[in-house]
Amino acid sequence: MWKFSVRRILIMLPQIILLSLLIFIMAKMMPGDALTGLIDPNIDPVAIEKQRERLGLNNPWYVQYVDWVRGAIQGDLGQSFRYKMPVSDLIGQRLINSFWLSVATLIFTYAIALPLGIISGRWNDTWGDRLITGYTYVGFAAPLFITALLMVWIFGFKFGLFPTSGSVAPGLTPGSMDYVMSKIQHLLLPAFSMAVITTVSTVQYLRSEIIDTKQKDFIITARAKGASESRVYNRHIFRNSLLPIAAFFGYEITGLIGGSIFVENIFGYPGMGQLFLESINLRDYSVVTSVVLLFGIAAILGALLSDIILSLVDPRIRIK
């Protein structure tokens, strides 16, 4: 097991290096640079050029890349001209909100997907299965931002059950029970909106695996030996059908990154996704590169997590 994990980590390291290089090159192609927006454009151009020289912005691109990577390793991601604060502090504030949004979304996703997938797979070709399958087809076709807008209109504006923006009500004392409950209330609707869509792929995977596993020879043998239906499903069919779901878990985390960008913007939820869009619109160079780098590393780590989980539940795929 440890050999497999070490090999996957060694494969991951060049991926992160290549990712950082591509991000840096694309960021250099954006209009302006890290100094843009930090200074008054009416200042003497000679003074601006001296400042650019002092910050190393006139150095060759590969020198700037090495300096950027060295700073990122040390936790120095630059300065945000929009928020007038270090990027690492800004990301630290937003990362907590995005983390809890992702956790809540995963809880909703599996709380919905596992029962629906089991019902649809165990009693396939029934009316219940047709309804669940119809829901997954609609979920595959419906864009996430449309679903989020509908959730805002129905549960936020129409019935007023949930707040429609922010992550906590103003004026509350951090750490108090009212503060915690407000955080949860602001979290539920965005998380549920994402889960409604992310659920459908998990339901389809689980349904297909259960139907396929029901036809395997060892299931027929178990029934022939007189095993009860509940034992057959719980000990044989369901356990084996969870293998692809376990492998898909890491990619679920990766998929949340793209979904959170739209959902956080629609709900005005101050997380990494909203920060990403705001930084692009404002050309906040330092924030854009840092957020994209973190998103990319999260995607790579999600793939690594999926491989490790699958190797734990199915030792046959481990690399010897």
N, C-alpha and C positions, 0 to 999 in steps of 0.2 A: 504493500500500500504506500509506504513512504517513498519508494523508488518512483512510483507513478506520480505522486504529488510533486516530488523534486523535478522530474522531467517536465511536468506541465508548467511549473514555475519558471524553469529555465527557458521554456518556449515563450512564456509571457513577457519576459524582460526585453527581448528585442522588439516585441510588438509595442511596448510602451515607448521605447526609444524612437521607433519609426513614427508612432502617433505624435509624439512631442515635436518631432522634426516637421511633419506635415502641418501641424497646427501653427508652428512658428512661421513657416514659409507663407501659408495662406494669410496669416495675420499681417505679415509684412506687405502683402499685396493690397491690403485695405488702404483707403485714403488716410493720410496723416500718419502719425506714429504715437509713441507713448507720451510725448510732450504735448501733443495736440489737445487743446482744451484746458491745459494746466496754466497757461500763461495768456496774458492779454495780447491779441494780435497787433495792437497799436504800438507795442514796445519796439524799440529800435531793432531792426533785423540783425545788426551785428551782435547785440546782446543775446538775442534768441539763438544765434548760431553758436555763441560761446557756451550757452546753456546746453545746447544739443551736443556739443563736443565734450562737455564735462560729464554728461550722462552716458557717453559712449554710443550715441545714436548715429555717429558718422563712421563707426568702425565697420569692417566687413561683416556680412551677415552671419558667417560662421562664428566669429568672435562674439557677436551679440547673442547668438544661440547658446553658446557655452555659458555666457554670463547669466542668461535667463534660466537655464537649467540649474546652474549652481545656486542661484537665488531661490528657485522653487524648492530645491532639496533642503535649503536652510529655512524655508517658511516665508521667504520674502518674495511675494508675488507682485510687487509694485504698488502704485498708488492710484486710487480711483479719482479721476477729476470730477466725476458727477457727485459722489458722496463725500469727497474730501477726507478720505480715511484709507488706511492700508487695505489692500484687497483681501489679505488673509483674515483680517477681522470682519470684514463685510461678509465674506463667504461663510465664516464661522457662525454668524448670526442666522444667515439664510439656510445653512445646511441642516440645522436642527429642525426647522419647520419642514423641510423636504423629507428628512428622515422619518419623522412621525407620520407624515402624509403617506409615505411608501409603506410603512408598517401597517397603518390602518387599511390601506388599499389591499395589501396581501391578505390580511385577516378577512376582510369582506369577500375577496376573490375566492378563497378556498372554502369559506363558510357557505358560499352559494354554489360553487362549482362541484364540490365533492358529492353533496346529496343529489344534485341534478344529474351529474354524470352516472352515478350508481343507479338511480331510478331509470334513466334513459337506456343504459346498457343492459340492466337486468331484465327489464320488461320492454324490450325493443319491439317495434311494430305495433305498439298499443297507442291509444289516444294520448296518454301522458307522454310517451316518447315523441309523438308527432308535435305536440305543443312545445316541448323542450327543444327539439331540433329546429322548429320554426323560430324560436327565440334566438338560437345561435346563428341562424341565417341572417336574421335582422341585425344582430349584433355585429356580424362580419361586414355587413353592408353599410351600417350607420357610422358616419365619422364621429370621432370622440368629441370634437368641439360642438357638434350638433346636440349630442346627448347631454353635454354639460350645460349648454344654453337652455335646453328644455328643463333640466333639473333646477336651474336657477329660477326660471320663470314659474314653474309649478310649486316647488317647495319653498322658494325664497320669497317671490313677489306675490304669488297667488294666495298661498295659505300662510305665509310668514312663519313657517316652522323653524327655519334655519337662517342664520345671517348670510348675507350674499357677498361680503368682502372682508378682508382682514384676517388675522389669525387669533385675535383676542379683543374683547371689548375694551375701550379706553378707560383709564382711571382706576383699574384694578391693581391691587398689590401683588407683585410676583410672589408665587409660593403659597398664596392663600387658596382656600377651597374654591371660592368664586372664580379666581384666576384660572385654576385647573379646569373647572367645569366649562368656562368660556372657551378655553383652548380646544377642549373636546368638541364642543358644539360647533365651533368654526371649522373643525376638521372633518366632521362626519359627511357633510354633503359633497365636498370635493372628492373625498376618498370613495364614497359610494358611486359617484358619477364615473370615476375611472374603473371601478370594479365591475360595473354593469357591462362594460365592453371587454375588459381583460379576461372576464370569466369565460367567454364563449369558446376560446381556443382550448382551455383546460377541460371544459365539458365535452367537447368533441373528441379530444384525445382519450379521455377516460372512457367515454362511451364506446369508441372504436376498439380500445384494448379489451374491455370487458366482453364485447361481442366476439372478438377474435379468440380470446382465451377460453370462452365457453365451448369452443369447438375443438380444443386441443385433446390429444389422446389421454393425457394424465387426468383430465377432468372426467372423461368417459370412464376411465378405470376407477376413479374415486367413487363415482356413482354406482358402478357395477359392484363395488365392495360393500355397498349399503350405507355409505356416508350420507348424512342428512343434508338437505339443500342449504341450510344455514351454514353448516360446516364447510360445504363445498365452496360457497361464495366467500365466506369470511377467511378461510384458511388457504384457499387455493386461487380462486378467480380474482378476488379483490386485491390480495397481496401482490400477485404477479402483475396486475393491471396498473399498479402504482409506480412501476419502474420508469415509464416515460414521463410520468408526472413529476417524479423526483428529479429526473434529469432536466426537466423544463423549468424547475424552480429558479435556477440562476438566471435564465433568460427572461423569466417574468420580471426579475429585478431590473434587468437591462431595459425591458419594454416600458417600465414605469418612467424611465428618464424622458423618453419622447412624449409620453402622455402627460407628464407633469408640466411640460412647457406650455401646452394649450390650456390645461385645466387651471393652473395657477394664474395664468393671465386672465382667464374668464372670471374666476372667482376673486381676483385681486388678492390672492394668497401670497404673502411675501416669502417665497421660497426660491430655490435655485432656478427653476424654470422661468419665473417672472423676471428675475435678475438677468438671465441670459437674454431675453427679448429686449429688455430696457437697455442693456449695454450695447446691443447691436444697433438699435435705433439711434443711440447717442454717440456711437462710435467710441465707446469707452474701451480703448485698446487693451489695457491691462486686465480688465475684468473679463472681457470676451475670451482671451486666450486662456485664462486660468479656469474659467467655468467649462469651456470645451475640453480642456485637458482632464479635468475631474470627471466629466461625463464619459470621456473615452476610457479612462482608467476603470471607472465603475463598470462599463460594458465588458472590458477584458476580464475583470475580476468575477463578473457574473458568469461568464463562460467557464472560467476556472472552477468556480463553485459548482456549476452543473456537472462538470466532468468528475469532480471529487465525490459528489453525492452519488452519482451513478455508479462509480467504482465501489462505493460502500455497499449499495443495495444489490449490485450485480457484479461479483468478482470476476466474471468471465471477460470483461472488457479491460481489465487492468493490463498494463504493459509490463511484460516480464523483463 
